């Protein structure tokens, strides 16, 4: 996962097993994946920490929320602006007061997270490592800013670009919000799920 962060956890596990010549039935494979979940979370956390450290190293201050940031042991603690934790309800207020929201994907490398959609619908520009679904649903540099997972240093250029262009921030924020409202609200998602269940 650390060498190939664009792959999903499952893709990486399947490739690793193929290299060893091991074969498992689907239920056995799912059980193995459950056992590896902690390792997956550790790898995702290490990747996320690398992206954050890259931003801090380049002088970008980051607002962070929650006491998990007390465990930060990188080189630039003074560049983290710490806030108390937020829950699902109060997160909307944070997003509404933000110009840019940084997202780093964890194990769901092919999807879209609730955090991405919520920050966009609240009017923040989301900067995220790209996934298949993000590329299918949004236009890079028009609705969202995406960087390739294998090139986390590219996020520095993306954020510096946004900070130097307030008109661009506003344009992307409005476009992203409109796209989420048109196709990714909870009501629309429930209707999609119900239509699949009816098939």
C-alpha positions as MATLAB code, in Angstrom:
seq = 'XXXXXXXXXXXXXXXXXXXXXXXXXXXXXXXXXXXXXXXXXXXXXXXXXXXXXXXXXXXXXXXXXXXXXXXXXXXXXXXXXXXXXXXXXXXXXXXXXXXXXXXXXXXXXXXXXXXXXXXXXXXXXXXXXXXXXXXXXXXXXXXXXXXXXXXXXXXXXXXXXXXXXXXXXXXXXXXXXXXXXXXXXXXXXXXXXXXXXXX';
ca = [
       0.000    0.000    0.000;
       2.849    2.387    0.736;
       4.583    1.657   -2.576;
       1.361    1.667   -4.632;
      -1.113    3.965   -2.842;
      -3.501    4.164   -5.805;
      -4.400    0.489   -5.456;
      -7.265   -0.621   -3.262;
      -6.476   -2.769   -0.242;
      -8.068   -5.741   -2.005;
      -6.084   -5.213   -5.221;
      -2.842   -5.087   -3.272;
      -3.685   -8.207   -1.266;
      -4.691  -10.125   -4.420;
      -1.449   -9.177   -6.178;
       0.619  -10.120   -3.148;
      -1.079  -13.516   -2.890;
      -0.628  -14.096   -6.632;
       3.111  -13.427   -6.260;
       3.336  -16.088   -3.547;
       1.247  -18.549   -5.568;
      -1.391  -18.797   -2.838;
      -5.039  -19.365   -3.781;
      -8.067  -18.955   -1.542;
     -11.813  -19.271   -1.879;
     -13.705  -15.973   -1.574;
     -14.816  -16.560    2.020;
     -11.251  -17.471    3.044;
      -9.933  -14.364    1.293;
     -12.466  -12.146    3.078;
     -11.394  -13.646    6.424;
      -7.738  -12.890    5.607;
      -8.656   -9.325    4.662;
     -10.349   -8.898    8.059;
      -7.175  -10.075    9.799;
      -5.131   -7.553    7.797;
      -7.437   -4.608    8.490;
      -5.188   -3.185   11.219;
      -2.169   -3.354    8.879;
      -4.214   -1.594    6.210;
      -5.109    1.204    8.648;
      -1.474    1.597    9.694;
      -0.351    1.860    6.069;
      -3.101    4.394    5.287;
      -2.105    6.401    8.367;
       1.558    6.418    7.326;
       0.590    7.619    3.853;
      -1.641   10.373    5.276;
       1.146   11.472    7.633;
       3.510   11.734    4.655;
       1.104   14.033    2.795;
       0.615   16.235    5.866;
       4.358   16.399    6.534;
       4.992   17.412    2.913;
       2.584   20.347    3.299;
       4.043   21.429    6.630;
       7.583   21.192    5.282;
       6.616   23.605    2.518;
       5.324   26.191    4.982;
       1.596   25.491    4.666;
      -0.255   25.801    7.962;
      -2.973   23.193    8.561;
      -5.969   23.450   10.885;
      -6.475   20.054   12.541;
      -9.274   18.794   14.779;
      -9.352   16.264   17.591;
      -6.921   14.905   20.147;
      -5.411   12.328   17.779;
      -3.153   15.169   16.612;
      -1.567   15.196   20.070;
       0.352   12.145   18.827;
       1.914   14.118   15.955;
       5.674   13.629   16.155;
       6.816   15.273   12.943;
       9.226   18.153   12.462;
       6.748   21.042   12.317;
       4.302   20.997   15.250;
       4.147   24.803   15.203;
       2.523   24.672   11.743;
      -0.465   22.667   13.017;
      -3.270   24.908   14.241;
      -5.056   22.663   16.715;
      -8.767   22.673   17.507;
     -10.936   20.443   19.661;
     -12.686   17.517   18.024;
     -15.841   17.870   15.974;
     -18.750   15.502   15.462;
     -20.829   14.962   12.340;
     -23.136   17.870   13.194;
     -20.467   20.460   14.032;
     -18.267   19.419   11.088;
     -20.566   21.320    8.718;
     -19.706   24.581   10.477;
     -15.993   23.873   10.109;
     -16.391   23.192    6.398;
     -18.490   26.351    5.926;
     -15.709   28.418    7.483;
     -12.998   26.761    5.389;
     -11.755   27.798    1.972;
      -9.901   24.515    1.380;
     -10.518   21.052    2.799;
      -7.752   18.458    2.558;
      -8.804   14.841    2.124;
      -6.451   11.872    2.116;
      -8.091    8.575    1.246;
      -7.621    5.557    3.455;
      -8.518    1.985    2.471;
     -11.341    2.872    0.056;
      -9.050    3.777   -2.820;
     -11.720    3.476   -5.503;
     -14.507    5.482   -3.895;
     -15.680    8.819   -2.534;
     -15.914    9.609    1.146;
     -18.657   11.444    2.975;
     -16.014   13.985    4.060;
     -15.330   14.963    0.448;
     -18.996   15.494   -0.382;
     -19.775   17.328    2.860;
     -16.882   19.761    2.479;
     -17.893   20.481   -1.121;
     -21.583   20.998   -0.361;
     -20.570   23.401    2.438;
     -18.599   25.507   -0.041;
     -14.989   24.466    0.567;
     -12.681   23.435   -2.254;
     -11.748   19.820   -1.670;
      -8.148   18.830   -2.404;
      -7.857   15.053   -2.474;
      -5.746   12.257   -3.825;
      -7.575   10.927   -6.853;
      -9.657    7.771   -7.009;
     -11.504    6.063   -9.844;
     -14.873    7.286   -8.593;
     -13.691   10.859   -8.013;
     -12.416   10.999  -11.591;
     -15.732    9.579  -12.846;
     -17.880   12.066  -10.928;
     -15.892   15.311  -10.838;
     -13.682   17.361  -13.161;
     -10.218   18.052  -11.806;
      -9.432   21.782  -11.416;
     -13.067   22.598  -12.125;
     -15.062   20.906   -9.322;
     -12.235   19.651   -7.129;
      -8.433   19.537   -7.046;
      -6.999   16.032   -7.251;
      -3.425   14.828   -7.022;
      -2.049   11.428   -7.971;
      -1.542    9.215   -4.897;
       1.972    8.335   -6.048;
       2.878   12.028   -6.090;
       1.769   13.468   -2.735;
       4.138   16.413   -3.172;
       1.794   17.626   -5.933;
      -0.696   18.624   -3.233;
       1.705   21.401   -2.211;
       1.536   22.972   -5.665;
      -2.260   22.589   -5.746;
      -2.790   24.343   -2.423;
      -0.257   27.098   -3.119;
      -2.006   27.686   -6.455;
      -5.386   27.991   -4.733;
      -4.077   30.309   -2.034;
      -2.645   32.652   -4.666;
      -5.869   32.722   -6.728;
      -8.935   33.674   -4.619;
     -11.141   33.928   -7.715;
     -10.214   30.361   -8.684;
     -11.037   29.143   -5.163;
     -14.499   30.645   -5.445;
     -15.082   29.288   -8.963;
     -14.091   25.723   -8.008;
     -16.065   25.895   -4.738;
     -19.261   26.948   -6.544;
     -18.824   24.360   -9.304;
     -18.103   21.561   -6.808;
     -21.062   22.475   -4.628;
     -23.403   22.543   -7.620;
     -22.178   19.122   -8.747;
     -22.757   17.608   -5.294;
     -26.222   19.158   -4.977;
     -27.147   17.829   -8.427;
     -25.961   14.279   -7.928;
     -24.707   13.370   -4.464;
     -27.150   14.402   -1.741;
     -28.342   11.832    0.789;
     -31.813   11.840   -0.811;
     -30.354   11.034   -4.219;
     -28.102    8.313   -2.783;
     -31.041    6.651   -1.009;
     -33.042    6.670   -4.249;
     -30.139    5.015   -6.086;
     -29.827    2.322   -3.440;
     -33.581    1.678   -3.412;
     -33.654    1.364   -7.215;
     -30.865   -1.235   -7.038;
     -32.758   -3.194   -4.395;
     -35.886   -3.198   -6.537;
     -34.100   -4.798   -9.492;
];
